Amino acid sequence: MDPANLFGQSTNPLDALGHRPELPPAIEEDDDEDIDETVAERLIGLTEMFPEKIRTVFGSVFGVSFSLAKGGFTIGRSLLWILASSATIMVLPIVFESERAQQQEQQLQQQRQILLGPNAAVSGSNPGGMPGMAPPPPR
């Protein structure tokens, strides 16, 4: 504890000079309760503090920006639809055909394995037809 406060003396230098600043009266916080305005009325009041020319320019800039954004979204959406549908139409037949070719190759290997034994399916195609025999020489 400060020894000066024990004897009733203040440690504030302004008190020593005899000057004590006056504090403003307390401001009541319920000023907002007296005002019966809607949000729309407040926004309209705020627009009146800007000159007409600034409001017109800002409105025009906002309108143009909104139109550009809306147009860009519409064009982007259309382009995305065209690209996705075109890719689907062009790519899906290729995917289906390659899948069908793989299935046929698997089926052919299974048939070889059944007919010629497990080594024939692994070694690949044997045009001679007999296991362990070389194909006939070309004429």
Contacts in CASP RR format, 6 or more apart in sequence:
PFRMAT RR
TARGET T0000
AUTHOR 0000-0000-0000
METHOD contacts of the structure
MODEL  1
MDPANLFGQSTNPLDALGHRPELPPAIEEDDDEDIDETVAERLIGLTEMF
PEKIRTVFGSVFGVSFSLAKGGFTIGRSLLWILASSATIMVLPIVFESER
AQQQEQQLQQQRQILLGPNAAVSGSNPGGMPGMAPPPPR
2 11 0 8 1.000
4 10 0 8 1.000
4 11 0 8 1.000
5 11 0 8 1.000
10 16 0 8 1.000
14 20 0 8 1.000
14 21 0 8 1.000
47 55 0 8 1.000
50 58 0 8 1.000
109 121 0 8 1.000
109 124 0 8 1.000
110 121 0 8 1.000
112 120 0 8 1.000
112 121 0 8 1.000
112 124 0 8 1.000
112 125 0 8 1.000
113 120 0 8 1.000
113 121 0 8 1.000
116 126 0 8 1.000
116 129 0 8 1.000
116 131 0 8 1.000
117 131 0 8 1.000
119 131 0 8 1.000
120 126 0 8 1.000
120 131 0 8 1.000
126 132 0 8 1.000
126 133 0 8 1.000
126 135 0 8 1.000
127 135 0 8 1.000
128 134 0 8 1.000
128 135 0 8 1.000
128 136 0 8 1.000
END
